[in-house]
């Protein structure tokens, strides 16, 4: 993402080489557009910084929270969300989907942390599940199209429903299963339950590295 941004700012590439165009992808085999359309957030400005901050913040909180120790599942969520957005992108007039991807991450995090209180620029205080809708309203106030936000919310809701809601319903089950190849690549091998290492000495006798659960 950083490399793409630097190349664009140096004018070595242009947004016209990155945007989502089904005709160029499927007829002219410019396959890279399936990925690069997620890497462009516009020129440096408020909207760009806003997206970068939210993308970094909620990607990190998901990785360190509900996906802790589940890197393969985290990557699978990226692939599943990206695939759905690309399919939806065939039917709506959107050329860059990076902001929708950010909203998807925000939506999944907000639904998995429903009791966290949010403070939006010191103006609004609300529970986490309202955050994607507040962001959509803020985008509307800035004069932006809310189609991108709605797409991110829709894809985030589909993932959350299939992963967190439907499996817990009567007669439900897990429809989303992380492919074993992703687990082999990204997940660390499980520890041997019969292995009993010697106690690790901690400098100064303190329990270094212990933390609290996010939102706790």
C-alpha angles and dihedrals in degrees: 000000000000092000092051090049093050093048090051094048090050087051091237087127131019133213087253088069092051109040126108111263117161093198093054091043100049102027101035096029096235089156094165089076089073087070106024094059087069093053101060120084099167130259120329108283143100095307092049094049091044091055094044093052094048093043092052096041100049096035088055095045092051092048093049094038126038093003096047108139090005103093094149091055089048092053090046090055088054092050094044093048093045092050093050093047091049091052091048089046089065090066102038129059098249123134101179123040103179094104091049089053090052091051090050090057091047091050095050092047093047094052092048092050102042097157098053112113115225130206114202110202088320090289104092132034117194144140119279098253089067093056098092090051092048089052090050090051090048090051089051091052089054089056095250126139113262093208090093092051092047090051092052091047092048094050092044090051092049091052093045092048095049094043105035110016111034096049089059095049122099106272091008128127144173111290095171113069123171110238114251090235090064091048090051091051103040109022122081115236114265118260118254105258089212093055112102111183124198115264111276116240113235120208111255092001094278125136096243119197100022115137144169130260114265111268091016 
